[in-house]
């Protein structure tokens, strides 16, 4: 997705492009053709509502920027209510045909096994980067590991947490600034609540590995269910330990266990559930995690999951132009940068292609404003996220600078419409420059 969009955008700006694709000569376990933009998971680009949905807004921005992926998705869409679902084979064939017919794009079917030392390159290898190239990326970035089964924790919208139950406090009251003091939300459990939670956790439906796959988990990301299977008290002496905290709602009652949520972005709109990386299926996650006091009505920006992944710690490694800081002739785009999803990956390809072409043409293209969907994503991956806990992220309104709700827009739908109105105006202005 990202490489196809990057090539298209750069060529549309008048720059000659060579698009490297190792398939079908070198395949992966997930791909079946040599077509560009082959969809290997869902056939959905999710919501197409550009007035009240962050991914729908991203669709709008990509269309406004002449995006090839969105053009072909729209041309091959299937009935799916408010979602943009596509007929995956004609979609990939359409993307491939458009790229192959462009006079400024040529093609190489050889596998790229090492990061090039010269020229300007965009690395958009996705979550299934070939082993040899992954090793070259690892050597260039100093990352200890790029490919692993990675269990990730859910992220909750801060506004959906019941603060009459939860409270803000860092363990042992560490932190002197307001930002440090609001780094954690705490949700208390008594013993019956904890026991019921453990029972539900152990009984929940879990994602199973494909045949032949083994679970080499990312260090520090052991799924919470695996911890619970080691003993009913394991979590209470691990991520749910109740020490160093005082519940201001009931200061005389010591919680039996405490679930902590840690601020996940600079805006303080998103919080991740600390230590709650999981391989539970999505439906089970919402049922089990809403058993936590204070999260009964939680709204999730991202649910947890487990999958094989390859991505950079982009907040540490990439600059605002998506260039590798140590080797600025290399840009990275797509899922390898730490965005999650077809649309987000293609959007980062769109930006990388335009930025690279602008540089070749002798000018610098600034990133879109953070009030836009693309701007929110690139801001997140190149410095807005906490590098220590960086994990792949879908676009969501929690990444955007907050809207001032005091002007009469109090409902969630009105607030989301305010986000999209502001974003469209900012993105239109960015395109004009």
Secondary structure, 3 states (H helix, E strand, C coil): CHHHHHHHHHHHCCCCEEEECCCCCCCCCCCCCCCCCCCCCCCEEEECCCCCCHHHHHHHHHHHCCCHHHHHHHHCEECCCCEEEECHHHHHHHHHHHHHCCCCEEEECCCCCCCCCCCCEEECCHHHCCHHHHHHHHHHHCCCCCEEEEEEEEEEEHHHCCCCCCEECCHHHCCCCHHHHCCEEEEEECHHHHHHHHHHHHHCCECCCCCCCCCCECCCCCCHHHHHHCCCCCHHHCCCCCCCCCCCCCCCCCCCEEEEEEECECCCCEEEEEEEECCECHHHHHHHHCCCCCCCCCCEEECCEEEEEECCCHHHHECCCCEECCEEEEEECHHHHCECCHHHHHHHHHHHHHHHHHHHCCCCCCCCCCCCHHHHHHHHHHHHECHHHCCCECCCHHHCCCCCHHHCCCCHHHHHHHHHHHHHHHHHHHHHC
